[in-house]
């Protein structure tokens, strides 16, 4: 297990695994430990107890979240589970900074390594970290296809590329960060304005020349056997929807409950704010791509 006390000496280019798990999710914890002991044998790891969103009081939520701005960014009412997920990742970053490692592999307890990479995952990550000049935040479990091929490395004869994108990657199931980014993300984390997987995509706010990349091929995935993550809080399905609302609530497995009278107001605001994020993301990535 990772040391709990702050170390004065940082082990250069070393990484530890920090996995986020709720106390009540004992099966996920057991399965994650089995994966770590098998696929990451010899790599130090630490369990980070997730913050259960349902236990957060309304007063505390109002204290740490800019509710109005969150609604404008998402067009959703804030779920307590989303706040719990956000706080759980911040807790993982804090635990990382207490460790002796240069890098942290952060993972949620329902994320797994693809079968074809299980035997080579340690070598792949070691190679990726050896090429750390090309990234500061590296998404391992994103779902987007490659866009801008920035750099690459070879591992067991297979080519792995660091990709930049024209818009943010909405997935925080597994990613690697360095100490500088962890410190800056914690510094800028409050008040909460966005879900975690959007917040950590705003890499230009975490320091000069910070690079957010996605690794391709994608080597990790969300295991669908865990159909209900308790990091999130389920909504009741909205009823009597208009035609446009049915389009908006197109994902029937993850319906979002939002006051109907505000729905048409917040959607265009969300579009403008998210477009701003994506335009800035594309700008910085294109500049870097041109200069490389």
QUIZIGI-V409470 format. One record per pair of residues at least 24 apart in sequence whose ideal C-beta (glycine too) atoms are under 8 Angstrom apart, sorted by sequence separation. I is the first residue (numbers start at 1). GAP is how many residues later the second one is. D is the distance in whole Angstrom. If there is no record, write none. Layout:
# QUIZIGI-V409470
I&GAP&D ; I&GAP&D
This chain:
# QUIZIGI-V409470
56&24&5 ; 138&24&7 ; 172&24&5 ; 25&25&8 ; 128&25&7 ; 144&25&6 ; 170&25&8 ; 172&25&4 ; 175&25&8 ; 181&25&5 ; 17&26&6 ; 19&26&7 ; 21&26&6 ; 23&26&6 ; 53&26&7 ; 54&26&6 ; 103&26&6 ; 127&26&5 ; 143&26&8 ; 171&26&6 ; 180&26&8 ; 181&26&7 ; 184&26&8 ; 16&27&7 ; 17&27&7 ; 18&27&7 ; 19&27&8 ; 21&27&7 ; 22&27&7 ; 23&27&8 ; 53&27&4 ; 54&27&7 ; 56&27&6 ; 102&27&8 ; 127&27&7 ; 135&27&6 ; 142&27&4 ; 170&27&5 ; 180&27&6 ; 15&28&7 ; 16&28&5 ; 17&28&4 ; 18&28&5 ; 19&28&6 ; 20&28&5 ; 21&28&7 ; 22&28&4 ; 24&28&7 ; 53&28&4 ; 56&28&6 ; 127&28&5 ; 134&28&5 ; 143&28&6 ; 169&28&8 ; 170&28&6 ; 172&28&7 ; 16&29&6 ; 17&29&7 ; 19&29&7 ; 21&29&6 ; 23&29&8 ; 53&29&7 ; 55&29&8 ; 103&29&7 ; 142&29&5 ; 181&29&6 ; 16&30&7 ; 18&30&5 ; 20&30&5 ; 22&30&6 ; 53&30&6 ; 54&30&8 ; 111&30&6 ; 139&30&5 ; 141&30&5 ; 168&30&6 ; 180&30&8 ; 53&31&3 ; 56&31&8 ; 124&31&5 ; 131&31&7 ; 170&31&8 ; 52&32&6 ; 53&32&7 ; 123&32&5 ; 128&32&7 ; 139&32&6 ; 141&32&4 ; 169&32&6 ; 51&33&5 ; 123&33&7 ; 127&33&7 ; 140&33&8 ; 141&33&4 ; 168&33&4 ; 50&34&7 ; 128&34&8 ; 140&34&4 ; 141&34&7 ; 168&34&8 ; 50&35&8 ; 105&35&8 ; 120&35&7 ; 139&35&8 ; 140&35&6 ; 51&36&4 ; 120&36&5 ; 124&36&7 ; 139&36&5 ; 140&36&7 ; 51&37&5 ; 138&37&6 ; 50&38&4 ; 137&38&6 ; 138&38&4 ; 137&39&7 ; 138&39&8 ; 48&40&7 ; 51&40&7 ; 137&40&5 ; 50&41&8 ; 135&41&8 ; 136&41&7 ; 2&42&5 ; 49&42&8 ; 136&42&6 ; 1&43&7 ; 2&43&7 ; 48&43&6 ; 169&43&8 ; 1&44&7 ; 2&44&4 ; 48&44&5 ; 136&44&7 ; 137&44&6 ; 1&45&6 ; 136&45&5 ; 169&45&6 ; 132&46&7 ; 174&46&4 ; 48&47&6 ; 129&47&7 ; 164&47&8 ; 173&47&7 ; 128&48&7 ; 164&48&7 ; 173&48&8 ; 46&49&6 ; 164&49&6 ; 165&49&7 ; 173&49&5 ; 163&50&6 ; 164&50&8 ; 125&51&7 ; 162&51&4 ; 163&51&5 ; 162&52&8 ; 163&52&8 ; 46&53&8 ; 162&53&7 ; 163&53&5 ; 161&54&8 ; 160&55&6 ; 161&55&5 ; 160&56&7 ; 44&57&8 ; 160&57&7 ; 50&59&8 ; 158&59&8 ; 150&61&8 ; 111&62&4 ; 110&63&7 ; 111&63&5 ; 137&63&6 ; 150&63&6 ; 108&64&7 ; 108&65&5 ; 106&66&8 ; 107&66&7 ; 108&66&7 ; 137&66&6 ; 107&67&4 ; 136&67&7 ; 20&68&5 ; 106&68&7 ; 146&68&8 ; 20&69&7 ; 105&69&7 ; 106&69&6 ; 212&69&8 ; 105&70&8 ; 106&70&8 ; 136&70&8 ; 144&70&7 ; 146&70&5 ; 20&71&8 ; 105&71&5 ; 106&71&7 ; 136&71&8 ; 20&72&6 ; 104&72&7 ; 142&72&5 ; 103&73&6 ; 104&73&6 ; 137&73&7 ; 139&73&7 ; 18&74&5 ; 39&74&5 ; 103&74&7 ; 136&74&5 ; 137&74&7 ; 139&74&7 ; 32&75&8 ; 103&75&6 ; 136&75&5 ; 137&75&5 ; 138&75&5 ; 139&75&5 ; 140&75&6 ; 143&75&7 ; 202&75&7 ; 102&76&7 ; 103&76&8 ; 135&76&5 ; 136&76&7 ; 137&76&7 ; 138&76&8 ; 139&76&7 ; 142&76&7 ; 201&76&7 ; 204&76&6 ; 18&77&6 ; 32&77&5 ; 35&77&6 ; 102&77&6 ; 134&77&7 ; 135&77&7 ; 138&77&6 ; 141&77&7 ; 204&77&8 ; 211&77&7 ; 18&78&6 ; 31&78&8 ; 35&78&7 ; 104&78&7 ; 135&78&4 ; 140&78&8 ; 202&78&8 ; 203&78&8 ; 39&79&5 ; 43&79&7 ; 134&79&7 ; 140&79&6 ; 141&79&4 ; 198&79&7 ; 202&79&8 ; 16&80&7 ; 29&80&6 ; 38&80&7 ; 39&80&8 ; 42&80&8 ; 140&80&5 ; 141&80&6 ; 201&80&7 ; 204&80&5 ; 28&81&4 ; 40&81&7 ; 41&81&8 ; 96&81&7 ; 141&81&7 ; 203&81&7 ; 28&82&6 ; 39&82&5 ; 40&82&6 ; 97&82&6 ; 16&83&6 ; 39&83&8 ; 89&83&6 ; 96&83&8 ; 25&84&6 ; 93&84&7 ; 16&85&4 ; 97&85&6 ; 14&86&7 ; 15&86&6 ; 18&86&5 ; 20&86&7 ; 96&86&6 ; 97&86&7 ; 14&87&5 ; 15&87&7 ; 16&87&8 ; 17&87&8 ; 18&87&7 ; 19&87&8 ; 20&87&7 ; 22&87&8 ; 128&87&6 ; 14&88&6 ; 15&88&4 ; 16&88&6 ; 17&88&5 ; 18&88&5 ; 19&88&5 ; 20&88&5 ; 21&88&4 ; 11&89&5 ; 13&89&6 ; 14&89&7 ; 15&89&6 ; 16&89&7 ; 18&89&8 ; 19&89&7 ; 20&89&6 ; 93&89&4 ; 97&89&8 ; 10&90&6 ; 11&90&6 ; 12&90&6 ; 13&90&7 ; 15&90&6 ; 17&90&7 ; 19&90&6 ; 9&91&7 ; 10&91&7 ; 11&91&6 ; 6&92&5 ; 7&92&7 ; 10&92&6 ; 93&92&6 ; 94&92&7 ; 2&93&8 ; 5&93&7 ; 7&93&4 ; 93&93&6 ; 4&94&7 ; 3&95&8 ; 90&95&8 ; 124&95&6 ; 3&96&6 ; 90&96&6 ; 2&97&5 ; 3&97&6 ; 2&98&8 ; 121&98&7 ; 2&99&8 ; 90&99&6 ; 117&102&4 ; 86&103&8 ; 114&104&7 ; 114&105&6 ; 86&106&6 ; 113&106&6 ; 114&106&7 ; 89&107&5 ; 113&107&6 ; 114&107&6 ; 112&108&7 ; 83&109&7 ; 86&109&7 ; 111&109&6 ; 112&109&6 ; 168&109&6 ; 15&110&7 ; 85&110&7 ; 86&110&5 ; 111&110&7 ; 112&110&8 ; 167&110&8 ; 168&110&6 ; 85&111&6 ; 89&111&8 ; 111&111&6 ; 112&111&5 ; 167&111&4 ; 110&112&6 ; 111&112&7 ; 166&112&7 ; 82&113&6 ; 86&113&7 ; 107&113&8 ; 110&113&5 ; 168&113&6 ; 15&114&6 ; 82&114&8 ; 167&114&6 ; 166&115&7 ; 167&115&7 ; 13&116&6 ; 110&116&4 ; 165&116&7 ; 166&116&4 ; 13&117&7 ; 165&117&8 ; 13&119&7 ; 110&119&6 ; 166&119&7 ; 73&120&6 ; 74&120&7 ; 165&120&7 ; 166&120&8 ; 73&121&5 ; 74&121&7 ; 108&121&8 ; 164&121&4 ; 69&122&8 ; 70&122&7 ; 70&123&6 ; 108&123&7 ; 69&124&5 ; 70&124&7 ; 164&124&7 ; 66&125&4 ; 73&125&7 ; 164&125&6 ; 64&126&6 ; 65&126&6 ; 66&126&7 ; 64&127&6 ; 65&127&4 ; 66&127&5 ; 64&128&6 ; 65&128&8 ; 148&137&6 ; 148&138&7 ; 150&138&7 ; 150&139&7 ; 148&141&5 ; 151&141&7 ; 150&142&6 ; 88&143&7 ; 85&146&4 ; 84&147&6 ; 85&147&7 ; 84&148&8 ; 81&149&8 ; 81&150&6 ; 82&150&7 ; 81&151&4 ; 82&151&8 ; 81&152&4 ; 79&153&6 ; 80&153&5 ; 79&154&5 ; 79&156&7 ; 15&161&7 ; 10&169&7 ; 52&178&7 ; 53&178&7 ; 53&179&7 ; 54&179&6 ; 77&179&7 ; 53&180&5 ; 76&180&5 ; 77&180&6 ; 50&181&6 ; 75&181&8 ; 77&181&6 ; 76&182&6 ; 77&182&8 ; 75&183&7 ; 75&188&7 ; 71&191&8 ; 75&191&4 ; 75&192&5 ; 72&194&6 ; 75&194&7 ; 71&195&6 ; 75&195&4 ; 74&196&6 ; 72&197&5 ; 73&197&6 ; 28&198&6 ; 72&198&7 ; 73&200&5 ; 72&201&6 ; 73&201&7 ; 25&205&6 ; 24&206&6 ; 22&208&5 ; 22&209&7 ; 20&211&8
